[in-house]
Amino acid sequence: MTPSENLPGLVVNVATPDLKLSDFKLIAFDMDSTLINIECVDEIADAAGRKAEVSAITEAAMRGEITDYKESLRRRVALLKGVSVDSMDEVYHQRLKLNPGAAELVHACKAAGMKVLLVSGGFTFFTDRVRDELGIDYTRSNVLEVRDGLLTGRMVDQPWGDICDGDEKRRMLLQTCAMLDINPLQAIAMGDGANDLPMMGVAGLSVAYHAKPKVREQAMVAINEGGLDRLLDVIR
């Protein structure tokens, strides 16, 4: 497909001559507002009566207006202090849904022999469940500290570092490519926010999904209408 052959709601900013899914070995997804329909941190904040405050920070971070993603996440997580694990469970069961076409695209990629990576500035509480639901191969995300069934307002450091931000998403994509012994140009990266741009920048194909303006502009393919599986209109 060439840039002149755009389909409604689908913008292709780069020529993709006869690309096939089998040309790629890995697909990396952001989670919040990409694979799933919500920003989990905002919905958890709702249980603390702080959704408006947290959502405003999330929106600014995703638009790229806050340059220090780690600090923005620490600020948001601090506002979650006292929220119960039961409330997070409620978010998962009542509010979190896979975005349209998510299962179809993951299935198509796996059928083509690709591995699937989920990299998120969100939390293992949700990424682990989405991983299991979709049969995802690898994940990286943040761990919320819990004491006596309540969030402490802090995150737990992990062996690889403290917070999964844009740089860590990029590192994880490159590490996964190295582990699979593939070139990063054999990877697809899909996301919607500014913290997805570093990984999208090193992948062979970058895809923006219902994304912020800055991300749409920089992506090779922008899906602005319809589900994630619209990628299959570009490569099959």
N, C-alpha and C positions, 0 to 999 in steps of 0.2 A: 504494500500500500504506500502511496506517495502522499505528501502533504495536501495535494490538490484533491484527493479522493475522500475527504472527510465525510463521515456519516453523521446524521443528526445527533447532537449531544456527545460526539466523539471527535476530539481534535488530535490529529497526528502531526507533530511538529518536525518529524524526521522521516526520510524515506526508509521503509522497511521492506525491501524487495523479497517477497516470498518467504518471510520468516515463518518458521514452524516452532511449535512448543518443543519439539525434539532437538532443536538447535540449542536449547537451554538445559541446564542441569539443576538449577536451584531457583526457587522463587521466595523472596523475603517480603513479609507483610508487616506493616504497622497494625496495631489492634484497634485502639479507640477511634471511632468514626471512620475506620477503613474496613477491617474485617467485621466489626460490630457497630451497632447503631448509636452507641452512647459514649460519652467521656465518663469513665467509671468514677474518677475522682470527684467530678461534679455531682454525680448521683449519690455517692457516699456522703458528701457534704450536705446534701438535702436532709439527711437524717439528723444532722447537727444544726439544722436551721441556718446554714451558711452557704447555700447553693449559689446565690447571686454573687457573693464576694469571691468564691472560688472560681465560678464560671468566667468571671471577668478576667481573672489572671490566666486561666486556661486559654481563653480566646486570644489574649494578647501574645501569649507564648507561641501559640500555633500560627499566628499571623507573622511571627518573626519580630514583633515589636519589643519583646523582652529578650535580650541577648544571652542572659545567663539562665539557661533552662534549669540547671540544677537548683539554683537559688529559688526560682519560681516554684519548683516542685516542693522544695522544703517548706516554703511559705504555705502552700496549699495543704500539705500533709499535716502541718502544725495545727491547722484549723479543723482537722478531723479528730482531734484528741477527744476521747470519751465515747466515740461511736462504737457500737457493739459489733462483734463478728456476725451476730444474728441479723443486724441491719444490712451488712454487706451481702449476706446470703439472700436476703430479700431483694437486693439490687440485682443479683445474678438471676434469680428465678422470675422476678416480675418485670424487670426493666430491660435487661440485656437480651438482645436478639442478634443473630447473625445478619449482616447486611444481605440484601438480595444478591443472588449469584455467588455468594461466598463458597458455599459447599460445592456448587457446580464447578467453579474454577479450581478449587483445591483438588477435587476429584479428577478433573481433566489433566492437571499438572502431574498428579501422581500416576495416572494411567500412561502418561508420556514418559515415565521413568524419572521424573524430577523429585528432588527433595524439597521439603517445605520448612521455612524458618519463620518464626514469629518473634519480632523484636519490638518491645513496647516500653514507653516511658511510664506505663501503668504498672499493675501489681500482679504478683504471682497468684494471688487468690483467684484472679480471673483468667490470667493467661494459661494456667495449668488446666482449667476446666475447658477452655476453648481448644487447647491443644488436644485434650482427650476426645472432645466431641468431633473434631475434624481429622484426627489422626495425623497431627502435625509432628514433624521429626525433631525439631530443635526450637528452644525458646530462650529468650533473655528478657528479664523485666525486674522490677524492684520488689523488695520484701517489706511489707508493713510490719512494724513491731507491735506485738499484741501482749498485753498482760491481763490476766484474770478476765479474758473474753472481751477486753476493750482495747481500742487503738490508743497508743501512747502519744501519737502525734509525731512519731519519728520513724525512720526507715532503718533497716539492718544492713550493715556493710556485708558484701559477699566476697568470695575469693578473687573475683575479677575486678572489683572496685566498689564504689559506693552507690552511684546512680546511673541508670541506663538513659543517657541523653543522646543527642544526635551523634556525637563522636563515638560513643559506645555502640550505637546501632551500626555505624560504618565499620568499626573494628570487628564486631561480631559477624557481619556479612563476610568480611575479608578472611577472618579466621575459619569460618565454615567452608568457604571456597578452598582454602589451603588444606583443610582436613579432608575434603572430598577430592583434592588434587585436580581442581578445575580453575580456569581463568575467571576472574570476576566478570569478564565480558559475557560469560555463559550464565550470568545471574540476572534475574528480573527483580526490581525493587518497587513496591507499591506503597504509597502513603498519602497523607492529606495535609500534614502540617510542616512547619519550618524545620522541626527537629528530624524530619525524614529526609531532608535534602542531602546531608552528607552521605547516607548510604545510597540514595538514588544517583548521586554523582559518580559513584564508582561502579555501578552496575551496567551491564551491557544494554539493558532496556529499563528506562524509568517511567513509571506510570502514576499519574495523579488521579485520585479517586474523590470526586466531589470535594475538591481541595481548596485551600486558601489561594488567593490570587497569585502570590509569589511562587507557590508550588506548581500551579497550573502553567505558569509562564516558563518554568525551567524544565518541566517534564517532557520527555519525548512523546508520550501519549497522555492525553487528559480525558478521562471519562467524566463527563459533566451531567449526563442523564443516564438512567438505567442502572443495572447491577454490575458487580465486579466481573461477572462473566462476559461483559462486553469486550473485555480484552481478547476474547476468542474471535471477535470480528476482525481483529488485526492480525493475530497469529493463531494458527490452529494446530 
